[in-house]
Amino acid sequence: MIDKKYIIIAVITIFILVLGYFIINKNISDDLNEDKESIVKEKIVFLELKEFILNINTDNTNTRFLKLSISLELNSNEDRQKLMQILPKIRDSIHPYIRDIRFEDINGSYGIYKMKEELLRRVNYATYPIKVNEILFNNLLVQ
């Protein structure tokens, strides 16, 4: 028969393991809750630019137009206020690219993705040191 001493040691060991498990889970859940709270406190701000209506580059005699409405995703309202002061510079960074783009370049989802990435690069260059996180298309029409 097993000694009572071994049974007591086994019960104490199991109790310590279960207690440790609950303590570790409590700390992990507290850390996750703190992370969620910090994410919620960070407010994302958007700046909507006026609509662009421009001719796009075509190889033939047909004229094509691009109607584009975009919003910029920013980190803070303070960044938004700063960008409001340089809106002409932002629009000017976008115009040359859109005028030079061809219909074939933006045909399909990959073309739209490439255009979005290029616009983000140009806008971030124009707005440095303020970082634009994302460019969102509100409206995109090629006619």
C-alpha positions, 0 to 999 in steps of 0.5 A: 500500500502507498504511504500516506506521505506520498499521497499528501505530497501528490495532493500538495503538488496537484494543488500547487500546479492548479493554483499556478495555472489559475494565477498564470491565466489571470495575469495573461487575461489582465495583460490582454484586457490592458492591450484591448483598452490601449487599442480602444483609446487610440482613435483613428482619424480620417481626412477626406479629400475633395473629389478628383476628376482627371483625364487619364493617359490613353493611347488612342483618340478616346478620352477617358476620365477618372473620378476618384474620391479618397480618405486618408487614415491618420493617427490623431486629430492633431495630424488631421489639423496639420494636414488640413493646412497643406491640402494643396500640396497633398492634391498636387502630389496625387495629380501627376500620377493620376494624369500619367496613369493608363486605363490598362494600369488600373484594370483589375484588382491588382492594378487598383492595389498598385495605384493605392500603394503608389498614392500612399507613397506619394502622399507620405512623401508630401506630408512628411513627418506626419504619417498617413497609415492608409488610403481608402477609396470612397469612390473610383470610376473610370469612364 
